Amino acid sequence: MDENDNIVFIGKKDIMNYVLAVITQFSNGRSDVVIKARGRAISRAVDVAEIVRQRFVTDAQTKDIRISTEELEGNEGPVKVSAIEITISKT
């Protein structure tokens, strides 16, 4: 398995799509899943992590949270965007 296989990128889809993606990673044998998001999707990433932990994989816990700022190319030059990585670990 590739090391990037356990990463779920959060975008504009419904929250339950991402919850299902995280649960699928755990059911495929992953012990850790990383939820990544940028900008306005950060709150959706937190929601996904909490829904997974509280409703579906109750033995999972938050292992690590990393925040950063990424520089992306916008229409008018570089734009700084906040980013988050939430690592959930299944015990």
Z-matrix of the N, CA and C atoms (Angstrom, degrees):
N
C 1 1.467
C 2 1.526 1 110.16
N 3 1.301 2 115.04 1 142.05
C 4 1.452 3 121.95 2 178.85
C 5 1.529 4 109.62 3 -75.43
N 6 1.322 5 117.53 4 147.24
C 7 1.464 6 120.36 5 -178.95
C 8 1.526 7 112.53 6 -66.89
N 9 1.335 8 119.08 7 -22.19
C 10 1.460 9 122.25 8 178.50
C 11 1.526 10 112.70 9 -85.69
N 12 1.326 11 117.23 10 -2.64
C 13 1.462 12 120.63 11 -179.75
C 14 1.514 13 112.67 12 -66.47
N 15 1.318 14 117.38 13 -23.08
C 16 1.466 15 119.77 14 -176.13
C 17 1.531 16 112.57 15 -95.58
N 18 1.324 17 117.77 16 17.74
C 19 1.459 18 121.42 17 -179.93
C 20 1.531 19 109.11 18 -105.39
N 21 1.335 20 115.50 19 131.14
C 22 1.462 21 121.44 20 175.66
C 23 1.530 22 107.02 21 -113.94
N 24 1.332 23 116.97 22 116.27
C 25 1.456 24 121.95 23 179.40
C 26 1.528 25 108.69 24 -89.79
N 27 1.324 26 116.59 25 127.70
C 28 1.456 27 121.99 26 -177.88
C 29 1.522 28 109.45 27 -92.11
N 30 1.329 29 115.47 28 132.28
C 31 1.453 30 121.81 29 178.93
C 32 1.513 31 110.62 30 -130.28
N 33 1.340 32 116.02 31 -133.65
C 34 1.461 33 120.82 32 -173.92
C 35 1.529 34 114.06 33 -102.95
N 36 1.317 35 117.78 34 2.89
C 37 1.464 36 120.28 35 -179.99
C 38 1.526 37 110.71 36 -70.63
N 39 1.318 38 115.63 37 173.09
C 40 1.455 39 121.86 38 177.03
C 41 1.535 40 110.11 39 -62.65
N 42 1.308 41 116.30 40 144.39
C 43 1.470 42 121.85 41 -177.08
C 44 1.528 43 111.63 42 -56.07
N 45 1.328 44 117.57 43 -40.42
C 46 1.460 45 120.26 44 -176.18
C 47 1.528 46 112.68 45 -64.75
N 48 1.326 47 118.46 46 -24.37
C 49 1.470 48 120.64 47 174.16
C 50 1.520 49 110.55 48 -62.82
N 51 1.321 50 117.20 49 -41.88
C 52 1.456 51 121.77 50 -179.46
C 53 1.528 52 111.29 51 -74.33
N 54 1.347 53 116.57 52 -35.63
C 55 1.465 54 120.63 53 175.88
C 56 1.528 55 108.62 54 -60.06
N 57 1.329 56 116.90 55 -46.13
C 58 1.462 57 121.63 56 178.74
C 59 1.531 58 111.01 57 -60.66
N 60 1.325 59 117.18 58 -39.64
C 61 1.470 60 120.81 59 179.34
C 62 1.527 61 110.97 60 -63.04
N 63 1.330 62 117.18 61 -41.35
C 64 1.469 63 120.86 62 178.97
C 65 1.528 64 110.28 63 -67.32
N 66 1.327 65 117.26 64 -44.76
C 67 1.466 66 121.08 65 179.26
C 68 1.524 67 110.38 66 -61.66
N 69 1.334 68 116.99 67 -39.06
C 70 1.462 69 121.52 68 178.09
C 71 1.528 70 110.74 69 -62.10
N 72 1.326 71 117.18 70 -40.81
C 73 1.465 72 120.65 71 177.60
C 74 1.527 73 110.96 72 -59.54
N 75 1.336 74 116.04 73 -45.57
C 76 1.462 75 120.17 74 179.30
C 77 1.532 76 110.80 75 -64.40
N 78 1.320 77 117.99 76 -41.45
C 79 1.468 78 120.22 77 -178.43
C 80 1.530 79 111.73 78 -71.40
N 81 1.336 80 117.42 79 -19.11
C 82 1.469 81 121.38 80 175.07
C 83 1.527 82 112.21 81 -84.55
N 84 1.321 83 117.43 82 6.29
C 85 1.462 84 120.66 83 174.72
C 86 1.516 85 115.58 84 101.32
N 87 1.308 86 118.27 85 1.06
C 88 1.465 87 120.17 86 178.01
C 89 1.524 88 110.39 87 -70.38
N 90 1.318 89 117.02 88 138.79
C 91 1.465 90 120.07 89 175.47
C 92 1.529 91 110.83 90 -94.90
N 93 1.340 92 116.64 91 -24.34
C 94 1.468 93 121.99 92 177.97
C 95 1.529 94 109.38 93 -127.64
N 96 1.331 95 116.29 94 139.86
C 97 1.461 96 121.88 95 173.93
C 98 1.517 97 107.57 96 -130.34
N 99 1.339 98 116.57 97 134.36
C 100 1.463 99 122.05 98 -179.98
C 101 1.527 100 108.49 99 -105.16
N 102 1.324 101 115.68 100 126.83
C 103 1.460 102 122.11 101 176.80
C 104 1.526 103 106.34 102 -104.39
N 105 1.341 104 116.92 103 120.30
C 106 1.462 105 121.23 104 -177.99
C 107 1.520 106 110.35 105 -116.58
N 108 1.336 107 115.99 106 141.48
C 109 1.462 108 120.60 107 177.19
C 110 1.519 109 109.72 108 -152.67
N 111 1.345 110 114.36 109 158.40
C 112 1.464 111 121.75 110 176.57
C 113 1.516 112 109.38 111 -129.14
N 114 1.320 113 115.53 112 150.26
C 115 1.459 114 121.83 113 170.82
C 116 1.512 115 114.30 114 57.50
N 117 1.334 116 115.21 115 -128.31
C 118 1.463 117 120.66 116 -176.03
C 119 1.515 118 113.72 117 -67.95
N 120 1.334 119 117.92 118 -15.77
C 121 1.466 120 121.53 119 -179.99
C 122 1.527 121 112.28 120 -80.02
N 123 1.339 122 117.45 121 -5.93
C 124 1.469 123 120.39 122 -178.41
C 125 1.522 124 111.32 123 -60.37
N 126 1.325 125 118.01 124 -43.75
C 127 1.464 126 119.55 125 -179.58
C 128 1.533 127 110.75 126 -65.27
N 129 1.323 128 116.77 127 -33.70
C 130 1.468 129 120.54 128 177.15
C 131 1.535 130 109.89 129 -66.59
N 132 1.334 131 117.79 130 -37.12
C 133 1.467 132 121.48 131 178.48
C 134 1.527 133 110.86 132 -64.35
N 135 1.324 134 116.90 133 -41.60
C 136 1.463 135 121.15 134 177.75
C 137 1.527 136 109.55 135 -63.36
N 138 1.334 137 116.80 136 -42.97
C 139 1.464 138 120.76 137 177.88
C 140 1.526 139 111.08 138 -60.36
N 141 1.323 140 117.45 139 -43.86
C 142 1.464 141 121.49 140 179.31
C 143 1.523 142 110.45 141 -59.96
N 144 1.328 143 116.62 142 -47.30
C 145 1.463 144 120.42 143 -179.52
C 146 1.532 145 111.31 144 -60.32
N 147 1.311 146 116.85 145 -43.46
C 148 1.464 147 120.86 146 -178.31
C 149 1.526 148 111.99 147 -69.73
N 150 1.319 149 118.12 148 -39.86
C 151 1.466 150 120.83 149 178.31
C 152 1.531 151 110.08 150 -63.99
N 153 1.331 152 116.78 151 -43.02
C 154 1.469 153 120.14 152 179.02
C 155 1.524 154 109.80 153 -61.59
N 156 1.316 155 116.87 154 -48.18
C 157 1.467 156 120.70 155 -176.31
C 158 1.528 157 112.60 156 -67.01
N 159 1.315 158 117.99 157 -40.48
C 160 1.458 159 120.48 158 -172.47
C 161 1.526 160 113.99 159 -87.49
N 162 1.326 161 118.55 160 -30.98
C 163 1.467 162 120.21 161 -173.27
C 164 1.520 163 114.96 162 -108.28
N 165 1.339 164 117.68 163 -35.93
C 166 1.457 165 119.31 164 -168.35
C 167 1.525 166 114.54 165 -112.34
N 168 1.314 167 117.94 166 -46.24
C 169 1.470 168 121.46 167 -179.20
C 170 1.523 169 106.77 168 -119.54
N 171 1.327 170 114.94 169 78.80
C 172 1.469 171 119.60 170 -170.99
C 173 1.529 172 113.03 171 -69.42
N 174 1.340 173 117.84 172 -16.39
C 175 1.468 174 119.19 173 176.65
C 176 1.531 175 112.21 174 -91.00
N 177 1.325 176 117.03 175 6.10
C 178 1.466 177 121.09 176 177.39
C 179 1.528 178 109.77 177 -86.14
N 180 1.325 179 115.15 178 150.60
C 181 1.458 180 119.34 179 177.61
C 182 1.523 181 109.73 180 -140.54
N 183 1.316 182 115.17 181 158.34
C 184 1.462 183 120.74 182 179.07
C 185 1.518 184 108.21 183 -75.99
N 186 1.312 185 116.01 184 117.56
C 187 1.465 186 121.34 185 -177.21
C 188 1.527 187 111.90 186 -89.67
N 189 1.354 188 115.59 187 -39.48
C 190 1.462 189 119.46 188 -174.92
C 191 1.525 190 109.32 189 -156.81
N 192 1.324 191 116.14 190 145.19
C 193 1.463 192 122.05 191 173.49
C 194 1.522 193 107.21 192 -131.27
N 195 1.312 194 116.40 193 124.64
C 196 1.466 195 121.14 194 178.77
C 197 1.520 196 109.06 195 -121.84
N 198 1.308 197 115.89 196 133.51
C 199 1.458 198 120.26 197 175.27
C 200 1.528 199 108.51 198 -117.75
N 201 1.320 200 115.37 199 149.20
C 202 1.461 201 119.70 200 -178.58
C 203 1.525 202 109.24 201 -157.82
N 204 1.319 203 115.07 202 176.33
C 205 1.458 204 121.99 203 173.99
C 206 1.521 205 107.36 204 -123.11
N 207 1.322 206 115.63 205 126.82
C 208 1.463 207 120.93 206 178.95
C 209 1.513 208 109.05 207 -109.79
N 210 1.317 209 115.51 208 144.62
C 211 1.460 210 120.27 209 179.29
C 212 1.521 211 108.84 210 -103.28
N 213 1.324 212 116.22 211 117.48
C 214 1.457 213 122.39 212 -179.79
C 215 1.520 214 109.86 213 -112.70
N 216 1.326 215 115.96 214 156.86
C 217 1.465 216 120.33 215 176.81
C 218 1.525 217 109.42 216 -84.86
N 219 1.320 218 116.09 217 119.04
C 220 1.454 219 121.61 218 176.53
C 221 1.510 220 110.59 219 -103.31
N 222 1.319 221 116.69 220 -175.26
C 223 1.467 222 121.55 221 179.78
C 224 1.523 223 111.70 222 -64.32
N 225 1.320 224 116.07 223 -31.68
C 226 1.464 225 121.03 224 -176.48
C 227 1.521 226 112.28 225 -115.29
N 228 1.334 227 116.25 226 37.28
C 229 1.451 228 120.54 227 178.55
C 230 1.515 229 111.86 228 104.27
N 231 1.332 230 116.19 229 -169.10
C 232 1.467 231 120.11 230 -176.93
C 233 1.533 232 112.53 231 -67.59
N 234 1.335 233 114.46 232 141.30
C 235 1.466 234 121.68 233 179.30
C 236 1.525 235 107.72 234 -126.70
N 237 1.327 236 116.66 235 133.68
C 238 1.459 237 120.33 236 177.81
C 239 1.519 238 109.26 237 -91.02
N 240 1.341 239 115.37 238 131.48
C 241 1.454 240 121.94 239 -177.00
C 242 1.528 241 108.59 240 -129.48
N 243 1.324 242 116.80 241 134.18
C 244 1.455 243 121.40 242 176.64
C 245 1.520 244 109.79 243 -70.37
N 246 1.340 245 115.83 244 149.53
C 247 1.458 246 120.96 245 179.69
C 248 1.523 247 109.14 246 -141.46
N 249 1.341 248 115.33 247 154.78
C 250 1.462 249 120.87 248 178.45
C 251 1.522 250 109.12 249 -139.33
N 252 1.338 251 115.65 250 146.30
C 253 1.460 252 123.02 251 172.32
C 254 1.519 253 106.51 252 -128.28
N 255 1.316 254 116.53 253 121.01
C 256 1.464 255 121.50 254 178.52
C 257 1.527 256 106.88 255 -113.84
N 258 1.326 257 116.48 256 119.80
C 259 1.461 258 120.98 257 178.40
C 260 1.521 259 108.67 258 -100.22
N 261 1.337 260 115.17 259 122.07
C 262 1.457 261 120.57 260 178.21
C 263 1.533 262 106.88 261 -108.49
N 264 1.319 263 115.36 262 133.28
C 265 1.465 264 121.23 263 -177.47
C 266 1.522 265 109.92 264 -118.61
N 267 1.319 266 115.55 265 134.86
C 268 1.463 267 121.16 266 177.84
C 269 1.513 268 108.35 267 -97.89
N 270 1.329 269 116.58 268 125.94
C 271 1.467 270 119.52 269 -177.00
C 272 1.510 271 112.22 270 -85.18
